[in-house]
Amino acid sequence: MIIDSHAHVVVPPESYKYMAELVANRGNPASAAKLSDEAVRLAGQSIIDIMDRVGTDIQFLSPRPYMQMHSVKPQRVGALWAGHINDLIHRTVQMFPNRFRGVAGLPQYRDESPAGCIPELELRVKEQGFIGCLLNPDPTEGDGTPPPGLGDPFWYPLYEKLCELDVPALVHSASSCHPRESYTLKFINEESIAIISLMESRVFERFPTLKLIVPHGGGAIPYHMGRFRAWAVRRGGMSFDEKLRQLHFDTCTYDRNALELLFKTVGADRVLFGTEKPGTGSAKDPASGRDFDDLKPVIESINFLSAEDRRNVFECNCTRLYGRFRKDE
């Protein structure tokens, strides 16, 4: 089975209309969100057509990160939008239960405590069968002083609930309000900051069952290991390589050399197959003739990966980490 653990829902035109009304009316839309079954079906089928073309069996659907509006004032805008997109994901999974699972967006807002997101998380997991969530390390989106790093007790209420529910969080930044930083660069920067903050902390001592996935190959960290190994030696205690294996990663780098280094650095048992397809990497690579995010043939061609490694990357790492995956089948 090929499981794409990192994918985002396709948003129908009606949802874009609702988004515009939310922003224009500052969280007081002229009418309630309306999505026809046909609109949901067309959007879901458009993803399945791509999945069939590249050989993916199941995708884990989450909100489009850069559209989450975590910094938009007032808070009600982002909260209503998060609910709408989670509803869309739920309906898509209901229509295509053999092809999708739901990963919830959280109604995070600027520097407010993530404890406020817990009711939405519980609703989606307990009542609608979602199997994970996104976690944005900087809901200010660069428009103000961000909350503390992920190693800080600020995040403990959410970590406690994640452990209680047995759901992983995909550490995924959202948009960027900073003129020097595109949202793609924001992703990489926030992932790098998140890893170091966690490695400096006692989070995994306090929450030994916490499951965090750092996407896009772990930001910049696996590619600068010498610097961080030296940093860890100066601090004493666990090596940086051991610390890093407390986390999981995914394959959304779209570069063979980066993928090979990721596997060698963190181990194939810590990496989940993920493509975001369709998404940022959905553009044709002149060298191969395939889309950059058509990663299955790339991983299959890495000769130092064993058959067991490939099975772990494509399926078993994911099913082990997402404890609610099998329960939802």
Secondary structure as UniProt FT lines:
FT   STRAND          3..8
FT   HELIX           13..24
FT   TURN            25..27
FT   HELIX           37..54
FT   STRAND          58..62
FT   HELIX           65..67
FT   TURN            70..71
FT   HELIX           75..95
FT   TURN            97..99
FT   STRAND          100..104
FT   TURN            110..111
FT   HELIX           114..117
FT   HELIX           118..122
FT   HELIX           123..127
FT   STRAND          132..135
FT   TURN            139..142
FT   TURN            150..151
FT   HELIX           153..155
FT   HELIX           156..165
FT   STRAND          169..171
FT   TURN            179..180
FT   HELIX           183..199
FT   HELIX           203..206
FT   TURN            208..209
FT   STRAND          212..214
FT   HELIX           216..218
FT   TURN            219..220
FT   HELIX           221..223
FT   HELIX           225..235
FT   HELIX           240..244
FT   TURN            245..246
FT   STRAND          248..250
FT   TURN            252..253
FT   HELIX           256..266
FT   HELIX           268..270
FT   STRAND          271..272
FT   TURN            280..281
FT   TURN            286..288
FT   TURN            292..293
FT   HELIX           296..300
FT   TURN            303..304
FT   HELIX           307..311
FT   HELIX           312..316
FT   HELIX           317..321
FT   TURN            323..325
FT   HELIX           326..328
//
